[in-house]
Amino acid sequence: MKPSLLRATEYQRRRKMSDPSSVILLLLMGIPLLFGSVFVFFSQTTLRRLFFLMLTIQSVGLLSLFLLGDHDFATPLVFFNEVITFSISTIPTILFILCLAGLWLLAWQHRLPLAFFPARVHAIFISVALSAGCLAFYSGQFMMRYIALEVVGLLVALTAIVSFANLIPFGVIFLILRLGDLSMLAAILILYQPARTLDINTMITQAALMPLNSQAWVLAGFLFAVIVKVALFPMGGWLQIARENKQFITIWISAILMPAMGYYLLYRIVPIIQYRAAFQIIIMALASALLLAIMLVSYLRVVPFTPFMVVNSVLSAMAILLAAYLAPGLLALYLLFILSGRIGLLYLERVQVSLPPLGSALLLLALHTAFLLAGRQQLPMPAIIAWMSMTVLASAWLFVMGQRDLTTKTLQEVFVQPEERMPLTLFTYKIAGWLYHQLEMGIFHDGLVKVRDGFIQAADWIYTNIEGGIENTWTKLGSGLIRISKSALRREEDVSNKANEGIHQALRTINKQEIQTAAKEIRWDLIWIPVVLIVILVYMMTG
């Protein structure tokens, strides 16, 4: 069957525009744009009511999609010579519901004080982001999701503009997010060559038939896009800048919606990650390296990341590690857990409430252990060891970082107060104190100081004995060459002067001889000699 006939048949098979799910989805994409177009024309009170009305309609619509179940349908619109399709499923619906719940929390906290123009513009940004979110989560084509990610990325950059006199935050955010978008676009174009379609399921299936080098490039493009979208270290600087320039509830776009899109992209590329054992090993090693780098950088305070940024980077790296081996269903549950935690941390940060360090560490350890037990049959032993090791390390790191951030006391004062604690608690805190002094202070801090001093001493010795010696040698060599050059130049000047003097003397002698010769009289009595010679020559030539 020809491709055009195949697309027409597929369109006729999937086209059910009168289906409730399709109508609800189209309304979910259109209603925010409708509200956003009229926000600037109303007063503060009316605007607040309209905003909450829009959120209510979106919430009801998403819950209806969740209850109606999975459904695919096509539209009369065409893009890249293909019918634009949408795919409604449970995982993206739950992700979008969680995103909307986060928006509800932020909007209710701020009561949406949109009394002046910039805040009205930001309300319009949120409306456009809601429509783009629907397109990203439910589109059946990779290119449409790419366009939606581009729109949301532009909105994230625009919300960082505080003054048009300083557009540096906008430029930095836009540049970083564009790198992620371009890597995703490159992966899509590589897949499009053999698949000849933009349908997501077909393209992912086609990836299994591609050669190894093409698969590697596709995976690298999608994975880099995921790292950028979820703001994972070292590509999380854009989220830090957006949070520093936040106004009202627009932080929802950058801190919740964009990472949720990144998580869903990770969920969709799980088949590509798990096509080859080599890819799984590389992803596991990469995630472990990112985890260690995040914890080390945050511990040493090399980059001034907030606890929200660091914790979410750790959880996102753990999700990438799980994506190497875990089934898509369990991975989706973990991604929902991460997104819920991100929303909760953001809300607690906004209300200036922090969780106890020990409770946070134990909660992280318990949840990750539960996921490990649920997926132990799917994970090979190396993945189980890596997962459990990183979980224990991340929990201990979370406890130590929480203690350091929450108190200005010394660890001796924090850990050793036995009269107020139960025996088990006292034992736990004593262990933590011992770990602090022996590991954090004795190894990390003192060890790094000694390593730093060693590098300084080595640098001084190298400069004095090697670099300085080489410098002195080159200085002496240069001075010697200069002296030799001066001596040779003087000799050349002497030879040149003597030659010039000899030439001038010879010229003067020749001139004098010419003058003397010109002064002599011509002897006419000897003129017969050349005449006789000429006659003899003529005779010989004719004879």
Buried (B, 14 or more C-beta within 10 A) or exposed (E): EEEEEEBEEBBEEBBEEEBEBBBBBBBBBEBBBEBBEEBEEBEBEEBBEBBBEBBEBBBEBBBBBBEBEEBBBBBEEEBEEBBBBBBBBEBBBBBBBBBBBBBBBBBEEEEBEBEEEEBBBBBBBBBBBBBBBBBBBBBBBBBBBBBBBBBBBBBBBBBBBBEEEEBEBBEBBBEBBBBBBBBBBBBBEBBBEBBEBBBBEBBBEBBEEBEEEBBBBBBBBBBBBBBBBBBBBEBBBBBBBBBEBBBBBBBBBBBBBBBBBBBBBBBBBBEBBBBBEEBBBBBBEBBBEBBBBBBEBBBEEEBEBBBBBBBBBBBBBBBBBBBBBBBBEBBBBBBBBBBEBBBEBBBBBBEEEEBEBBEBBBBBBEBBBEBBEBBEEEBBEEBBEBBBEBBBBBBBBBBBBBBBEBEEEEBEEBBEEEEEBEEEEBEBBBEBBEBBEEBBEEEBBEEEEEEEEEEEEEEEEEEEEEEEEEEEEEEEEEEEEEEEEEEEEEEEEEEEEEEEEEEEEEEEEEEEEEEEEEEEEEEEEEEEEEEEEEEEEEEEEEE
